[in-house]
């Protein structure tokens, strides 16, 4: 019965792969992923200031401006996620886990940050 053994191996590999994909899904101890939409126009974000509960977030960035813009989420000068998109387009930043504290939203296209394209994210302590 040589054909049974390869089939059993393939079945075991398929089960292992499926279990691995399930472990990476949105459930489990990671919690629910919430989506926050931020719109960028020439030299501003809307909203520019956010207050959020601690948790996991996906930032949906809509570029309603006339040039390239990016949305970067930073804490203590360290980038947690950055994505750039052209005028009239939108993108999603990967899921970011935010703990209590203050974060910044910044556009690093040349001159944009200096012209005022930044904002603040205040994350409350879990209750």
LOLUM-288030 format. One line per 5 residues: their letters; for each residue x negated, z, y of C-alpha. Coordinates in Angstrom, 1 decimal, padded with zeros to 4 digits. Example, Ala and Ser with C-alpha at 12.3 -4.5 7.8 and 13.67 -1.06 7.14 Angstrom:
// LOLUM-288030
as = -012.3/007.8/-004.5 | -013.7/007.1/-001.1 .
This chain:
// LOLUM-288030
xxxxx = 000.0/000.0/000.0 | -002.6/-001.0/002.6 | 000.1/-002.2/005.1 | 001.7/001.3/005.3 | -001.3/003.0/006.7 .
xxxxx = -001.8/000.7/009.7 | 001.9/001.0/010.5 | 001.6/004.8/010.4 | -001.4/004.7/012.7 | 000.4/002.4/015.2 .
xxxxx = 003.5/004.7/015.1 | 001.2/007.8/015.8 | -000.4/006.0/018.7 | 002.9/005.0/020.1 | 004.2/008.6/020.0 .
xxxxx = 001.0/009.9/021.6 | 001.2/007.3/024.4 | 004.9/008.1/025.0 | 004.2/011.8/025.2 | 001.4/011.2/027.7 .
xxxxx = 003.7/009.1/029.9 | 006.3/011.8/029.8 | 003.8/014.5/030.8 | 002.8/012.4/033.9 | 006.4/012.0/035.0 .
xxxxx = 008.2/013.7/038.0 | 009.4/016.6/036.0 | 007.5/019.6/034.8 | 005.8/022.2/037.0 | 005.2/019.7/039.8 .
xxxxx = 008.7/020.0/041.2 | 010.9/017.5/042.9 | 009.4/014.8/045.1 | 011.0/014.5/048.4 | 010.7/011.4/050.6 .
xxxxx = 010.0/011.7/054.4 | 010.3/008.6/056.5 | 007.9/008.2/059.5 | 008.2/005.2/061.8 | 005.3/003.9/063.8 .
xxxxx = 005.4/001.9/067.0 | 002.9/001.2/069.7 | 001.0/004.5/070.0 | 003.5/006.9/068.6 | 005.1/008.2/065.4 .
xxxxx = 008.8/009.1/065.1 | 009.3/011.9/064.3 | 006.0/013.1/065.8 | 006.5/016.7/064.7 | 007.9/017.7/061.3 .
xxxxx = 008.7/021.1/059.8 | 008.9/021.0/056.0 | 009.1/023.4/053.1 | 006.1/023.7/050.8 | 006.4/021.1/048.0 .
xxxxx = 005.7/017.5/046.9 | 006.3/014.7/049.3 | 006.1/010.9/049.4 | 005.7/009.6/053.0 | 007.5/006.3/053.6 .
xxxxx = 005.8/004.6/056.6 | 007.8/002.0/058.5 | 005.7/-000.1/061.0 | 008.2/-001.1/063.6 | 005.4/-002.0/066.0 .
xxxxx = 003.8/-005.3/066.9 | 000.3/-004.7/065.3 | -001.3/-003.1/062.4 | -000.8/000.7/062.1 | -001.7/003.2/059.5 .
xxxxx = -000.4/006.6/058.6 | -002.8/009.2/057.5 | -002.0/012.8/056.5 | -004.9/015.2/057.2 | -005.7/018.9/056.8 .
xxxxx = -008.7/020.5/058.3 | -010.1/017.0/059.0 | -009.8/015.9/055.3 | -007.6/012.9/054.5 | -004.9/013.6/051.9 .
xxxxx = -003.5/010.1/052.0 | -003.8/007.0/054.2 | -002.1/003.6/054.1 | -002.1/000.7/056.5 | 000.5/-001.9/057.0 .
xxxxx = 001.2/-004.9/059.2 | 003.9/-005.2/061.8 | 007.4/-005.2/060.5 | 006.4/-003.9/057.0 | 006.6/-000.6/055.3 .
xxxxx = 004.6/001.3/052.6 | 004.6/004.6/050.7 | 001.8/007.1/050.6 | 001.2/008.5/047.2 | 002.8/011.9/046.4 .
xxxxx = 001.1/014.6/048.4 | 001.5/018.3/047.5 | 001.8/020.3/050.7 | 001.2/024.0/050.8 | 001.9/026.3/053.8 .
xxxxx = -000.1/025.5/056.9 | -000.5/022.8/059.5 | -001.3/019.1/058.8 | -001.7/016.2/061.1 | -000.4/012.6/061.0 .
xxxxx = -002.9/010.1/062.5 | -003.3/006.4/063.0 | -006.9/005.4/062.9 | -006.6/001.8/064.0 | -009.1/001.3/066.8 .
xxxxx = -008.0/003.2/069.9 | -004.6/004.3/068.5 | -005.4/008.0/067.9 | -006.9/008.3/071.3 | -003.8/006.6/072.9 .
xxxxx = -001.6/009.3/071.4 | -000.6/008.0/067.9 | -000.6/011.4/066.1 | 001.8/014.1/065.1 | 002.0/017.5/063.4 .
xxxxx = 003.4/018.6/060.1 | 004.2/022.4/059.9 | 004.7/023.5/056.3 | 006.6/026.8/055.8 | 005.6/029.4/053.2 .
xx = 007.8/029.3/050.1 | 010.7/031.8/050.3 .
